[in-house]
Amino acid sequence: MKRRKTLETVIHGVFLAAGLITIAFVLMITIYLIIAGIPAIREIGLSSFLFGAKWESTANDPKFGILPFILTSIYGTAGAILIGTPIGFFSAVYLAKIAPKSVKRVVETAVSLLAGIPSVVYGLVGMLVLVPSIRKLFHVPDGASLLAAMIVLAVMVLPSIIKVSLTALAAVPKEYEEGSMALGATPVETYFKVSVPAAKSGIAAAVVLGVGRAIGEAMAVMMVSGNVPNMPSLFESVRFLTTAVASEMSYSSGLQRQALFSVALVLFVFIMLINATLNFLLKRQKEK
Amino acid sequence: MRMMKKFFGVLAMATVVATVTAGCGGGEKSVSTDGSTSMEKVIGALGEAFMENNKGVSFTYNPTGSGTGITAVSEGTCDIGLSSRALKAAEKESGLEETVLAYDGIALVVNPNNPVTDMNVETIAKIYTGEIKNWKEVGGNDAEIVLIGREAGSGTRDGFESITGTKEKCAYRQELTSTGDVITTVSQNPDAIGYASLASVKSTVKVVTVDGVIPSEETIKNGSYVIQRPFVFVTKKDKKLSKTAQSFFDWALSKEANEYIKKAGAVPAN
């Protein structure tokens, strides 16, 4: 008996340690990022950092304004969600309610595969196929643009949107739908007037998750967006918050490096806000 | 989770950089170098190989920039200064000596379908600053020129811009983070022009001749290809190097070191 109890305590301890390690990592990263990110903001000034329209980090008179990055990240993510949500949402409804079992199985596997493709592969395909096609299709001199990034991100957020919406739709009690049909509604009417409203906070959570995925992506975006710190415009070369950090970090020094940490801090705050929204939505869904 | 991974990367990188840049100066069995960030690849490769061949020797490289490196030598805070430009007359008069280690040749590349084959430095500068916007102005098709460059802080970009005199004035359409990306992009877009260090140019793009000279090891060494700059070791005339530093100096300039210099994308001077 006593031995079992000791074993129990030991295992308890192991689990606790594992949990604490995770928390320690989160804390360490957060604290490090705040410590590393604050000095540059202090030196540059918060408003000229956040709202400055020019980023010339290696000029003789360097300028560190990250407004173009912030706006590009917001526009790019919004664009990706605008393209990705309808596709993801309708696929989820189809898969959850309409599709025959065999089709559902194949499509679900495909969606999982899509989620597993490394982002550098998305970037590569975007660079070799999408960018030249945009150039030809829209008759612009170069295809590397905000639009290309939006399209790549839209594809990348599809799996998160589809999977989470699917779970939410599948969790709608069958009685609701049966009740609706019994009252004479057609199946499609039932799905959109009963099932979807019942699963709405789950679907909202799916979209927010997609936003989080899109705003944090660096590699794929870096390969298709051109990386020039312009103000965002659909067919212009643009730089995101993530790519600003990733593209300059390797050769940076001094204030430039510190400013890159500050950019990362801003991105971190964005992600935190998105996570908070996500938690709020998921909690609301649970309470229902 | 994805974000976390990225931050770990940054964290790890910062730690490495902090450790690497920690020391300059130091004891008997060490070689300290300080200077040009563009020479990072060459010096990194040489330093690594040197440490491997001579156990117990520590080699440090402080990437501060050519100007700072030259100052560091004259103040005696490091053994060998690294400069990616030739010394100015005043610097030589102050008792410094230059020894060319290698040359950095930068090739201009265009799409293979582009009819333009030759340009001069002035035209190149005009193209990159946005003064010339259309290929037909330089004898090509009627199409907008798409300027491909490297990210701020890149050694190749610094080299290209300082040789052509276009520093801070380039109107890039794309700033890519690797030579490979530049080559791929130029090979995909018929109206693009880009630059890359000579060693990494591939056959998917066409190399433009500058004033009729094609960049090659030979034309870079004899100076007839102009988009190039020397990588220079800077030392003090009247002060002897420490034994270890001298042996590194001699080895780096010997034929033995050439393969490392070539691998790092530069043309060895010896």
Chai-1 contact restraints between the chains, C-beta under 6 A:
chainA,res_idxA,chainB,res_idxB,connection_type,confidence,min_distance_angstrom,max_distance_angstrom,comment,restraint_id
A,I29,B,F7,contact,1.0,0.0,6.0,A-B,restraint_1
A,S57,B,A152,contact,1.0,0.0,6.0,A-B,restraint_2
A,T58,B,A152,contact,1.0,0.0,6.0,A-B,restraint_3
A,T58,B,G153,contact,1.0,0.0,6.0,A-B,restraint_4
A,A59,B,E168,contact,1.0,0.0,6.0,A-B,restraint_5
A,P132,B,Q188,contact,1.0,0.0,6.0,A-B,restraint_6
A,P141,B,E144,contact,1.0,0.0,6.0,A-B,restraint_7
A,P141,B,V146,contact,1.0,0.0,6.0,A-B,restraint_8
A,P141,B,D191,contact,1.0,0.0,6.0,A-B,restraint_9
A,D142,B,V146,contact,1.0,0.0,6.0,A-B,restraint_10
A,D142,B,R173,contact,1.0,0.0,6.0,A-B,restraint_11
A,A144,B,Q174,contact,1.0,0.0,6.0,A-B,restraint_12
A,G216,B,R2,contact,1.0,0.0,6.0,A-B,restraint_13
A,G216,B,M3,contact,1.0,0.0,6.0,A-B,restraint_14
A,G226,B,Q174,contact,1.0,0.0,6.0,A-B,restraint_15
A,N227,B,E175,contact,1.0,0.0,6.0,A-B,restraint_16
A,V228,B,Y172,contact,1.0,0.0,6.0,A-B,restraint_17
A,V228,B,E175,contact,1.0,0.0,6.0,A-B,restraint_18
A,S237,B,R173,contact,1.0,0.0,6.0,A-B,restraint_19
A,S237,B,Q174,contact,1.0,0.0,6.0,A-B,restraint_20
A,S247,B,E151,contact,1.0,0.0,6.0,A-B,restraint_21
A,S247,B,T177,contact,1.0,0.0,6.0,A-B,restraint_22
A,E248,B,E151,contact,1.0,0.0,6.0,A-B,restraint_23
A,E248,B,A152,contact,1.0,0.0,6.0,A-B,restraint_24
A,E248,B,G153,contact,1.0,0.0,6.0,A-B,restraint_25
A,Y251,B,G153,contact,1.0,0.0,6.0,A-B,restraint_26
A,S252,B,G153,contact,1.0,0.0,6.0,A-B,restraint_27
A,I271,B,M3,contact,1.0,0.0,6.0,A-B,restraint_28
